[in-house]
Amino acid sequence: MRHVAILAASGRELAPARAALGGIERRRRGYEVGRMGDVEVHLIKTGMGPAAAAAAAHAILSEVALDAVVSTGYAGGLGLAGIGDVIVGTDVRDWTREQPQPVLRADPALLAIARAAAGEAKLAWSEGPVATVSRVLCRAAEKKALAQASGAIAVDMESAAIALAAASRNVPFVLVRAVSDRVDEDLPLDFNLWLTPGGRVRALVRLAQHPSGLRALFRMKRQVEQGAKNLASFFQAWWHVLGREHTSVRAPVPAAMGAR
């Protein structure tokens, strides 16, 4: 049996990958296992940010002999991708430290599977570099600056840590995310508050003081839901591609056309 780990910051971000699986069982908090054909799928909720992602990735890699690691969830757009578009990361660029870190490249065979799945699902999708940062970029100006400096087409907070952990064990890695906010879009809240003690309460107080922010928050919710819908379609196709090929996750499949 093959073993694939899918990691995301939250249960909500794991849900699209989880939806198509059978025989789900809970191993412990934040860790479930499901099956798709001859693939055992390890669903890992990492928590938000690079440190939490690194800890969770190293834990599952030390526990299970994995054949592949997938980072998923939402990402901020840094390029032309629209809301809900699927992002297939060709490499990850770590911008969590002052000095630029080595580029972590996605596995070519997993990239081929991801391209085939995105094409089969008939989704709007893009492929290219993804940058990982240590805090939520809440302002359009911050995202534009990162796009120019990094050359990335999307940004997240976990993929570099997950990719580095996978590389340390020589396990193939790929990232597949959906765009929750565009490069020219300010976020309705400072979501970095969620990373601090009592931050959620402070965020709610700010919303109460500025009710117009509620409209923007509901807009953001709709955007995230669109991303989740597209990721669910992607993973349905992903499992179909794996089953159709009857081959190892390390073996290539023909690349689909249609990336932006």
N, C-alpha and C positions, 0 to 999 in steps of 0.2 A: 504494500500500500504506500502511495505517495503522501507526503505531508507538506501542506502549504499553510503558512501563517499570514493572516491579514490583520494589520494593525491600524487603529484609528484612535483619535484622542477621546472620543465619547461613544456611548452606545448608539446615539442617534446617527453618528457617522458610520458605524459598523452595520447598521440596519440594512442598507441596500445590498451588501454582500451576503448578509445572513438570510435574506428573504427566500432565496432559492434553495437553501440547504435543507436536508432532511436529518432526522435523528439527532437533533440538537440536545446536548447535555452540558450542564454547568459543572466545570471542574472546581472553580473557586471564584471569588468576586472578581469581575472584570475578565474572566476567561471562560469561554465556551468552546465546545468542539462540535462540528457538524460534518456531514458527509455528502459528497457528490460523486457517485460512481465509485471508482477506486481511489478517490482522493479524500484524505482526512483533512478537514479545514479547521485550523486553530484561530479562533476569533479573539483578539486581544484588545481590550480597552486600555490605552496607555495612560490617559490623563493628558492634560494640555501642556505643551512646551517641550523643549529639547531634553531637559533632564529627566522628566517623567518618561518620555519616549525611549530614551537610551536605557533606562532601568528595565522597562517592560520588554524591550527587544532582547537585551542580554539575557533576561530571565527565561524567555521561551526558547531562545537559541541554545541555552545550556541544558534545557529540560528535554527537548525534542530534536531528533535528527531531521532537520527540515530540508526539503528540496527547493523551496522558494519562499521568499518574503515579499509581501505586497503592502505598501503604505497607501492608505486611502482616506477619504474624508473631503473636506472643503478646502478651497484655496482662494486667495485673492488674485484677481486678474492683474497682470502687468503688461499685457499686450493687447491683441485684437480680439481675444476670446470674449464671447458674450456670456450673459448670465445663464448658468446651468450647463454651459459647454463642458465637455469632458476634456481633461488635461492628461495626456500620456507623457510622463517625464522621461526624456532621453538621458538626463543626468541631473544630479543635485549639487547645488552650490551652497556651501555652508557660510552664511553671513552672520553667525551668532557670535563671532569673535572679532577682535580688532583687526587681526591680520587675515587676509584671504586664505582659505584652506584648500587642499587638493580637491579637484572635481571628482565626484563619485558617480560613475557611469552605470546606467541600468543594463541589465543582462540582455544581450541581443535577441535570444530566443524568446524571453518573456515579452520584450518589446514587440516582436512579431505577433505573438498571441494577442497582445493588447490591441495592436492595430487591426488585426482580423476581427476581434470582438467589437471594436468601435464601429468598423465598417458594416459588420453584419447587423448591428443594432440600429443602423441608419441614424446615428447621432451626429450632431455638430461637435467636432473635436479638433484639438490642436496637439501637436507634439513639439517638445523643445525643453530647454533647461528650466528647472524650478529652483528657486532660492529658498533657503530656510533661515528664518530670523528668530530671535529670542523673545519678541514681544509683538503684539498685534499692531499692524500698521493701520491706524484709524483715519488718517488723512490722505486725500488724493495726492498731495504734494510729496508725502513720504513714499508712496508707492511709485510715483513717477521717478523719483530720485533713485530708488532701488532698481527699477527697470533699466535706467540708463547706465547705472554703475555695474550691474551684474549681468545684463544681457538675458535675464530670465523672462519667461512668459507668464509665470505665476509664482506665488509666494505662499509658504505654509510655515508651521512651527515645529514639525516633527520629522520630516522625511530625511534630513541629513543625518540625524542621530540614528534612525532606523537603518539607513543605508550603511553607515559606518559599522554598526553592530553586525549586520549581515556580512559585510566585507571581512570582518575580523574572523569569521568562521567559514569564509569562502562559499557562502550561500548566495545563489542568484537573487537579485533584487529588482523590483520595478515599482513605480508609483503611478497611481491612477486616481485623480481627484476631479472635483467639479467646481466650477467658478461660482462663488457666492457673492462677490462684489467686483465691480469693474475698476480699472486703474484710475478712472477719473471720478470716482465716487467716494465721498466721505462716509464713514460708518456712523450710524445714529447714536452710538454710545462708545465710551472708552471701554472696550471689552477687556483691557488689561486689568480693570478693577476685579475681574473674576479670579485673578491670580493672587490676590492679596486677602488677608483675613478681614472679614466684614465687608469685602468689596461689593458683594451683591446688594447689600443693604444700601450702601452709598449710591450705587447705580440706580436703585429704585427711587431714592430720595431725589436724585437729579431729574429723573423722569417726571416725578410729581411736580417738580418746580418748573419744568419745561414740557407741558403736555404735547406740544407739537412734535416732540421726539417720538411719541407713541406711533404716529403715522409712519415715520421713517422706520421704526422698529418692525411694524407689521409688514412694510414693504420688504425689509430684510428677511423676514420669516418666509414670505412667498418666494423670494429668490433662493433661499436655502432649500425649500421644498422642491423647487424645480431641479436643483442640483441633485437632490436625493432621488427624485424620479428618474433622472438620466443615468445616475450611477446604478440604480436597480436594473435598468435595461441593459447597461453595459455588462454587469455581472451575470445576468441571465445568458447573454451571448458568450461571455468568457467561459462559463461552465460548458456551454454547448460546443464551443471550439475545442476545448480539452477532450470532451467525450467523443466528438466526431473524429478527431485525429487518432485516438487510441494510442497515444504515445506519451513519452515522458515530458514533463514541463520544461525540460532542458532542450527538447528538440524543436527546431523552427517550424513554423507554418507559414504559408504565403501571406505576405503583407497586404492588407486592404488599402485601397486608394481612398482618398477623400479628406485627408488631414488638411487643415488650413495652412 
